[in-house]
Amino acid sequence: MAQVPQTFLDALAVRTWCGLALRSLGRAREEIDAINVYPVADGDTGTNLCLTVESATAAVEAVFAGHEHGAEGPSFADALRAMAHGALIGARGNSGTILAQLLRGMAQVLASDDAGDVTHVDGTVLRSALRRAADAAREAVAHPVEGTVLTVASAAADAAGGAEGDCGTVVLAAYEGARAALAATPRQLAVLGRAGVVDAGGRGLVTVLASLVEAVTGEAVPEETYAAPAGAEVCPDAPEHAGEGGPAYEVIYLLEADDAAVARLRARLDALGDSLVVVGGEGLWNVHVHVDDAGAAVEAGVEAGRPYRIRITHFAVDDVHTGGERPPREPAQRAVVAVVPGEGLAGLYAEAGATTVLARPGEPPASGELAQALRRAHAREVVLLPNDAELRHTAAAAAEQVRAEGVRVALIPTRSAVQGIAALAVHEPERRFDEDVVQMTSAAGATRYAEVLVAEHRSWTTAGICQAGDVLGLIDGDVAVIGPDLTGTAETVLDRMLQAGGELVTLVVGDDAPEAVADRLEARVRESYLAVDTVVYRGGRQGAPLLIGVE
């Protein structure tokens, strides 16, 4: 009789696991979102898990891409650490943050310095890793509650601990243990029992474990749709979530800080709100909390270290913390989603009725984040303004995802925020969708755009060689002017743009621009171009100190 080959977990299996988990969560996203009633009934657990795993997958793919020309691929430890790190920096929501800590806990065992330069691990080590993952996730949550993803993770570790055999045997036992625990969650948490659903985060974890089974064994486990068992009764003393209504904001940020500062931060945030989860270590942390005072939560992070990638979400009126049923909200007919480079422009676009995605310097949004914004707009028809030539393919991928869900999405290829402003200025929701898109596209296309920024290093450009510290004036994406100071360079750029004519100049001034630059440019237009109007906006912390539009 042929011997069954032993299964193990190696770098390629980690890569496969990421891809399978992302695909499976993508298929289950809507179902998981729909059963999301705890800790906040905001219908985004499936989406948050997808975004978290998308970040983990991108990190692993980057590691493999770095070895594609070498004789060997990345080590097992490198692949697993990349997965854990990618999940940490891209974690979204309560569920995504906990998943990131689960992966970090696994990496602490499987890719530790003590493990040495191993190429793969067997079932014995994997059992220890799953146990550490469950314990680490529980330690990261300020007030663990049973009947949640923490319960499912612990059950998976318990089941794996009792399994004897190779990795395939262990992961299959973990999956089965998690699946059984998930089915029991409505009896442990009253809000789930009343809604007739299982825990959404636990449902996502079962999907991730199913993907691990397939990555290790090559055999897919059957997908299931979960709900509360028929006739299930809620345990009389099953806990509720604290407080009717709950905090108004979700605050998430990455934080560079030492362990002692994070310990103080935990105590501070625990007093401010609930749903506190702090994950990470070795100087980098992902902080998640629900609070009424979002500013105080961010200030606490500033006191602890350096917070960045700050995301603040205001829960809608019907996003209650008690998990009661919400009446379905009727979608709007039309909406606009725009990517913006700074907080000031985000406010401007929001005042005009657009749903915004903030793109910070060096942190372009992923397709999943854009797709989430398209869904958040909650409309039958959506116009997407990427406002960046580099986001063309990302925006197209996001549009395709949401079109497949029955939403009509038009992508207008805006290459700058000033083109987006021009498009938004002519937007009329009462027009036929096609006519509105044509008018917005025409307005964007008629707007020439420029940006003025400071060179970071010496390089060749279309205007000659620039040195680090030189000021560059880019017109329609190409370097047209190299100058010694920002204001003078901006004047030269504006003159060149207006030589071709124009009726309106739009200036978007960032925090890094000289205070007098807007006044100098406005005066320049008044003195030399009598028929041209000027409008000035404050962009906040945007990538380029100055954006210019001429239409």
Beta strands, then each sheet from edge to edge (+ up, - down):
strand 1: 9-10
strand 2: 120-121
strand 3: 249-256
strand 4: 273-281
strand 5: 284-291
strand 6: 306-314
strand 7: 332-340
strand 8: 355-358
strand 9: 379-385
strand 10: 408-411
strand 11: 448-454
strand 12: 459-461
strand 13: 464-466
strand 14: 471-475
strand 15: 478-483
strand 16: 504-510
strand 17: 533-540
strand 18: 546-550
sheet 1: 1+ 2-
sheet 2: 4+ 5- 3+ 6-
sheet 3: 8+ 7+ 9+ 10+
sheet 4: 15+ 14- 11+ 18- 16+ 17+
sheet 5: 12+ 13-
end
